[in-house]
Structures are given as C-alpha cells and as structure tokens.
C-alpha cells in the first residue's frame, strides 16, 4: 500500500505524545505552592503523582484492547480530553481531595497514549521510516517533560498554581482541536486487522518476550549504564552545583538515545494483530515504575535526604539493563 502524508502523521502523533509527558510533570513544580496553601506534606503530594500513574498503569492495557478493536484516533482524542479536564479540575481544587480527583482523571487520560500512538504509527508509517517516527515520538515526549516545569513553574510564580493549571488545561484543549481538525490523517486502514492465531488475547501478554519488555519499562529510568554512572556521581555529591545541569543533561541524553531501538524491540516482539494490547501492557511498565516511587521520594525530601533519590535512580537504571539483554526481539532488530 502506498503511504502518503507520513510527516504529518508523525508530527501529530509526536505532538500528542509530547502533551502526555507535559501533563505528567505539570503539577510537580507547583508542589511548594500547593503544600503551603493546602497544608499537606510532600509525601501526600507524592501520593497524587503515584495515583496518576496507578490509574494510567491499570487502564493502559485496557486501552490497548480498545485500540485493537476500534482503532487509535478516537481513543487518542478521549485521552487528550481527560488530561485537559483532569488538569482543569486539579486547578480548581479548594482541597486536597479535589486535587486527588483531578490527578485520577488525568491519569485515565494518560493511559491511552502509547497503545494509540504506536498503533497509528505502525499502521500509517512505512517500515523504512518507523525508526524516524519512533525517534520523533521519543523526542517530543522528552520536550514535553522539559517544557512542563518551565511552563508551570514560571506561571505559578507569576499568577499562582491555580492559574498555572488552568493555562495547562488550555494547552490540552488546543491539542484536542488540532487532532480533531486532522481526524482523517489519523485513520488506521488496518484497525481491524486479523487477530493472531493460537493464543487468546491475554495469553499474548504473558509471552516471554512481552513480559521482558514490560519488566524493562517497569525498572527503566551501553546508554543505561552511562546514565547510571552520571547519576551515581550526583548521588555521591561529587558534582558541584554549577555543573549539575550538564551531568543531568548527559544522563538524559544517554537514556534518550536508547529510545528508538527500545521501541523497535517491542515491535519485533509483538505478534501480528496485537499492537494495541501489547504496547498498552508493555508501556504500562513505565507507569508501574513511576507509581512505585513518588511517595518514597517525597518521604526522602521530607527527611532532608535528597541524595537518596539519585541513589535509587542509579540502582534501578542498572537493573533495567538486565531485562533487555535476553529479549528475542532484540536479536531480530540487530540481525
């Protein structure tokens, strides 16, 4: 089949992925302001982040099944809408409970992006350009992470945390409109592709290559080893404060460089007809890893032990290496 408009499709999906990462970090820079107004601890605020990722992890495999059956574009729009509405609710929060409810709704929205994104890309983009597509997808996610603290931190300092979250919800609304205008570009011609034979839907998710991919993402924070090394130096307090941004940038570069090959390994481990559910299950590992640490990190900050955060990150990064080395999909990609 002739592929047309690849650049537009890649751009739209990448922007949506960047928005997902943007909303994942939009509240955290506002924690000092929220802590002061609502009178809660950093551990309690860490629970808000943990709940976001818990909801995302639980519903990401479900989103994968929905994507396989109905296609990715409607699911993607629903996710953007939930992210925007959840952030709007959090911004209006007069109490801790409403903040928690907003994080839960936003987490539901976050659950759809990986299964929807990769199903659309694998369906619409020719195999010769998938590496570029995955790279753009990953870069956009990293830019979303990078822009969120600047956006919410700056606005929070100027106009308060409520208004900062209202503005972020407005960004989500703009993304929803953009995707809606480009509805036709996100059509998946093989959205109802033939299901794989010989395994039930759930058995596919517990095949050894798929489980190893899941474990890799659950523990993830050559590139991983270097990243662990840079973070260890920070934990040991061997890096002066002025050089800290440089070493954090080096660590981020090392992890980011693994992204396209990581995504290709997952694709090579995915049976035909199971793209949505496999990507939904595997990438929920990111959320499992993310939900398991914020309360602990908040406890460390409450007890003036920030270096403990870096020790934990370095150790988990090293563990992540062990999961990917034996993947069958890795050998297919490297062959």
C-alpha positions as CSV (number, residue, x, y, z in Angstrom):
1,X,0.0,0.0,0.0
2,X,1.3,3.4,-0.9
3,X,2.0,5.6,2.2
4,X,1.3,9.3,1.9
5,X,1.4,12.1,4.4
6,X,3.9,10.3,6.7
7,X,5.4,13.6,8.0
8,X,2.0,15.0,9.0
9,X,1.0,11.8,10.8
10,X,4.4,11.6,12.6
11,X,4.1,15.2,13.6
12,X,0.6,14.9,15.0
13,X,1.3,11.7,17.0
14,X,4.5,13.1,18.3
15,X,2.8,16.3,19.5
16,X,0.2,14.2,21.2
17,X,2.9,12.2,23.0
18,X,4.7,15.4,24.0
19,X,1.4,16.6,25.5
20,X,1.2,13.4,27.6
21,X,4.6,13.9,29.0
22,X,3.9,17.6,29.5
23,X,0.9,16.8,31.7
24,X,2.9,14.1,33.7
25,X,5.1,16.9,35.1
26,X,2.8,19.9,35.1
27,X,1.8,19.6,38.8
28,X,5.1,18.6,40.5
29,X,6.8,22.0,40.0
30,X,3.9,23.6,41.8
31,X,4.2,21.4,44.9
32,X,5.8,24.1,47.2
33,X,2.9,26.4,46.4
34,X,0.3,23.7,46.8
35,X,1.9,22.4,50.0
36,X,1.8,25.9,51.6
37,X,-1.9,26.6,50.6
38,X,-3.4,23.1,51.3
39,X,-1.2,22.3,54.3
40,X,-0.1,18.9,53.2
41,X,3.3,17.1,53.2
42,X,5.5,16.2,50.2
43,X,4.7,12.6,50.8
44,X,1.0,13.4,50.4
45,X,1.7,15.2,47.2
46,X,3.8,12.3,46.1
47,X,0.7,10.2,46.5
48,X,-1.1,12.5,44.0
49,X,1.6,11.6,41.4
50,X,1.5,7.9,42.4
51,X,-2.3,7.8,41.9
52,X,-1.9,9.4,38.5
53,X,0.4,6.6,37.4
54,X,-1.6,3.9,39.1
55,X,-4.7,4.8,37.1
56,X,-2.6,5.1,34.0
57,X,-1.0,1.7,34.6
58,X,-4.3,-0.1,35.3
59,X,-6.1,1.3,32.2
60,X,-3.2,1.3,29.7
61,X,-3.7,-2.5,28.9
62,X,-7.4,-1.9,28.7
63,X,-6.8,1.0,26.3
64,X,-4.7,-1.4,24.2
65,X,-7.6,-3.8,23.7
66,X,-9.9,-0.9,22.8
67,X,-7.4,0.4,20.2
68,X,-7.0,-3.1,18.6
69,X,-10.8,-3.3,18.2
70,X,-11.8,0.2,17.3
71,X,-8.6,2.0,16.1
72,X,-6.4,4.6,17.8
73,X,-7.7,8.0,16.8
74,X,-10.9,8.2,18.9
75,X,-9.1,6.7,21.9
76,X,-6.3,9.3,21.5
77,X,-8.8,12.2,21.4
78,X,-10.5,10.8,24.5
79,X,-7.2,10.7,26.3
80,X,-6.4,14.3,25.5
81,X,-9.8,15.4,26.7
82,X,-9.4,13.6,30.0
83,X,-5.9,15.1,30.6
84,X,-7.3,18.6,30.0
85,X,-10.4,18.1,32.1
86,X,-8.4,16.4,34.9
87,X,-5.9,19.3,35.0
88,X,-8.7,21.8,35.0
89,X,-10.3,20.0,38.0
90,X,-6.9,20.0,39.8
91,X,-6.5,23.7,39.1
92,X,-9.9,24.5,40.7
93,X,-9.1,22.4,43.8
94,X,-10.1,24.1,47.0
95,X,-8.9,21.0,48.9
96,X,-6.5,18.0,48.8
97,X,-9.4,15.6,47.8
98,X,-10.3,17.6,44.7
99,X,-6.6,17.7,43.7
100,X,-6.5,13.9,44.0
101,X,-9.7,13.5,41.9
102,X,-8.2,15.7,39.2
103,X,-5.0,13.6,39.2
104,X,-7.1,10.4,38.8
105,X,-9.0,11.7,35.8
106,X,-5.7,12.9,34.2
107,X,-4.2,9.5,34.8
108,X,-7.1,7.9,32.9
109,X,-6.3,10.2,30.0
110,X,-2.6,9.4,30.1
111,X,-3.3,5.7,29.8
112,X,-4.2,5.8,26.1
113,X,-1.2,7.4,24.5
114,X,1.3,4.5,24.0
115,X,-1.2,2.0,22.6
116,X,-2.9,4.6,20.4
117,X,0.3,6.3,19.3
118,X,2.2,3.2,18.3
119,X,-0.8,1.5,16.7
120,X,-1.3,4.6,14.5
121,X,2.4,4.8,13.6
122,X,2.7,1.1,12.8
123,X,-0.4,1.3,10.7
124,X,0.2,4.5,8.8
125,X,4.0,4.8,8.5
126,X,6.1,2.7,6.1
127,X,8.6,0.3,7.8
128,X,11.5,2.2,6.2
129,X,10.5,5.3,8.2
130,X,9.5,3.8,11.5
131,X,12.9,4.5,13.1
132,X,12.5,8.2,12.3
133,X,8.9,8.0,13.6
134,X,9.9,6.4,16.9
135,X,12.7,9.0,17.3
136,X,10.3,11.9,16.8
137,X,7.9,10.3,19.1
138,X,10.5,10.0,21.9
139,X,12.0,13.4,21.3
140,X,8.5,15.0,21.6
141,X,8.0,13.2,24.9
142,X,11.3,14.5,26.3
143,X,10.5,18.0,25.2
144,X,7.1,17.7,26.9
145,X,9.0,16.7,30.1
146,X,11.4,19.6,29.7
147,X,8.7,22.3,29.0
148,X,6.3,21.4,31.8
149,X,8.5,22.7,34.7
150,X,9.3,25.9,32.9
151,X,5.6,26.4,31.9
152,X,4.0,25.7,35.3
153,X,6.9,26.9,37.5
154,X,7.0,30.3,35.7
155,X,3.3,30.8,35.7
156,X,2.9,29.5,39.2
157,X,5.4,32.1,40.4
158,X,3.7,34.9,38.5
159,X,-0.1,34.2,38.9
160,X,-0.3,31.2,41.3
161,X,-0.7,27.5,41.0
162,X,-4.4,27.5,40.2
163,X,-4.0,29.8,37.1
164,X,-0.9,27.8,36.0
165,X,-3.0,24.6,35.9
166,X,-5.9,26.4,34.1
167,X,-3.4,27.5,31.4
168,X,-2.1,24.0,31.1
169,X,-5.7,22.8,30.6
170,X,-6.0,25.3,27.8
171,X,-2.9,23.8,26.1
172,X,-4.7,20.4,26.2
173,X,-7.8,22.0,24.6
174,X,-5.7,23.4,21.8
175,X,-4.2,19.9,21.2
176,X,-7.7,18.4,21.2
177,X,-8.9,20.8,18.5
178,X,-5.7,20.2,16.4
179,X,-6.3,16.4,16.4
180,X,-10.0,16.9,15.7
181,X,-9.2,19.0,12.6
182,X,-6.8,16.4,11.4
183,X,-9.2,13.5,12.1
184,X,-8.8,11.9,8.6
185,X,-5.0,11.9,8.8
186,X,-5.1,9.6,11.8
187,X,-7.3,6.9,10.2
188,X,-5.9,3.4,10.6
189,X,-6.5,1.4,7.4
190,X,-5.8,-1.9,9.2
191,X,-7.5,-1.1,12.5
192,X,-9.5,-4.3,12.3
193,X,-6.5,-6.4,11.2
194,X,-6.8,-10.2,11.6
195,X,-6.2,-11.4,15.1
196,X,-3.3,-13.7,15.8
197,X,-4.0,-17.4,15.8
198,X,-3.1,-19.9,18.5
199,X,-3.2,-17.6,21.5
200,X,-6.0,-15.8,23.4
201,X,-5.8,-12.1,23.9
202,X,-4.5,-12.4,27.5
203,X,-2.0,-15.2,26.7
204,X,-0.3,-12.9,24.2
205,X,0.5,-10.5,27.0
206,X,2.3,-13.2,29.1
207,X,4.6,-14.5,26.3
208,X,8.2,-14.3,27.5
209,X,9.4,-11.5,25.1
210,X,6.4,-9.3,26.0
211,X,6.9,-9.9,29.8
212,X,10.6,-9.0,29.5
213,X,9.7,-5.8,27.7
214,X,7.2,-5.0,30.5
215,X,9.9,-5.5,33.1
216,X,12.3,-3.3,31.2
217,X,9.9,-0.4,31.4
218,X,9.0,-1.1,35.0
219,X,12.6,-0.8,36.1
220,X,13.7,2.0,33.5
221,X,14.6,5.3,34.3
222,X,25.5,0.9,26.6
223,X,23.1,4.2,27.3
224,X,21.6,3.0,30.6
225,X,24.9,2.1,32.0
226,X,26.3,5.6,31.3
227,X,23.2,7.2,32.7
228,X,23.6,5.2,35.9
229,X,27.2,6.3,36.1
230,X,26.3,10.0,35.8
231,X,23.5,9.8,38.3
232,X,25.8,7.9,40.8
233,X,28.2,10.8,40.7
234,X,25.4,13.2,41.6
235,X,24.3,10.9,44.4
236,X,27.8,10.8,45.9
237,X,27.8,14.6,45.8
238,X,30.9,14.6,43.7
239,X,29.4,17.1,41.2
240,X,29.4,20.9,42.0
241,X,26.1,22.6,41.8
242,X,27.1,24.7,38.8
243,X,27.9,21.5,36.8
244,X,24.7,19.7,37.8
245,X,22.7,20.7,34.7
246,X,25.4,19.4,32.5
247,X,25.5,16.0,34.2
248,X,21.8,15.7,34.2
249,X,21.8,16.6,30.5
250,X,24.3,13.8,29.8
251,X,22.3,11.3,31.8
252,X,19.1,12.3,29.8
253,X,21.0,12.0,26.5
254,X,22.2,8.5,27.3
255,X,18.7,7.3,28.2
256,X,17.1,9.1,25.3
257,X,19.5,7.5,22.8
258,X,18.1,4.1,23.7
259,X,14.5,5.1,22.8
260,X,14.2,4.2,19.1
261,X,15.9,0.9,19.5
262,X,13.8,0.2,22.6
263,X,10.6,0.8,20.6
264,X,11.8,-1.3,17.7
265,X,12.5,-4.2,20.1
266,X,8.9,-4.0,21.4
267,X,7.6,-4.0,17.8
268,X,9.7,-7.1,16.9
269,X,8.3,-8.9,20.0
270,X,4.7,-8.1,19.1
271,X,2.5,-10.8,17.3
272,X,0.5,-9.6,14.2
273,X,-2.8,-8.1,15.2
274,X,-1.9,-7.4,18.8
275,X,-0.2,-4.0,18.5
276,X,-2.6,-2.1,20.8
277,X,-2.8,-4.6,23.6
278,X,1.0,-5.4,23.6
279,X,2.1,-1.8,23.6
280,X,-0.6,-1.0,26.2
281,X,0.7,-3.8,28.5
282,X,4.4,-3.2,28.0
283,X,4.3,0.6,28.3
284,X,2.2,0.3,31.4
285,X,5.5,-0.8,32.9
286,X,6.5,2.9,32.8
287,X,3.6,3.8,34.9
288,X,4.2,0.9,37.3
289,X,7.7,2.2,37.8
290,X,6.5,5.7,38.2
291,X,3.8,5.0,40.7
292,X,6.1,3.0,43.0
293,X,8.5,5.8,43.8
294,X,6.9,9.2,44.3
295,X,5.7,8.7,47.9
296,X,9.1,7.2,48.8
297,X,10.9,10.2,47.1
298,X,8.5,12.6,49.0
299,X,9.5,10.9,52.3
300,X,13.1,11.3,51.5
301,X,12.6,15.0,50.8
302,X,10.6,15.4,54.0
303,X,13.5,13.9,55.9
304,X,16.2,16.1,54.1
305,X,17.7,13.1,52.2
306,X,17.6,14.3,48.5
307,X,20.7,12.2,47.6
308,X,18.7,9.1,48.3
309,X,16.6,9.9,45.2
310,X,19.7,9.7,43.0
311,X,21.0,6.5,44.6
312,X,17.6,4.9,43.8
313,X,17.5,6.1,40.2
314,X,21.1,4.8,39.6
315,X,20.3,1.4,41.0
316,X,17.1,1.0,39.1
317,X,18.8,2.1,35.9
318,X,21.4,-0.7,36.3
319,X,18.6,-3.3,36.9
320,X,16.8,-2.2,33.7
321,X,19.8,-3.4,31.7
322,X,19.3,-7.0,32.8
323,X,15.8,-7.2,31.4
324,X,16.5,-6.2,27.8
325,X,19.7,-8.3,27.1
326,X,17.9,-11.6,26.6
327,X,14.9,-10.3,24.5
328,X,14.3,-12.3,21.3
329,X,13.0,-9.0,19.8
330,X,16.5,-7.5,20.4
331,X,18.1,-10.2,18.2
332,X,15.6,-9.6,15.5
333,X,16.3,-5.8,15.5
334,X,20.1,-6.3,15.5
335,X,20.1,-9.0,12.8
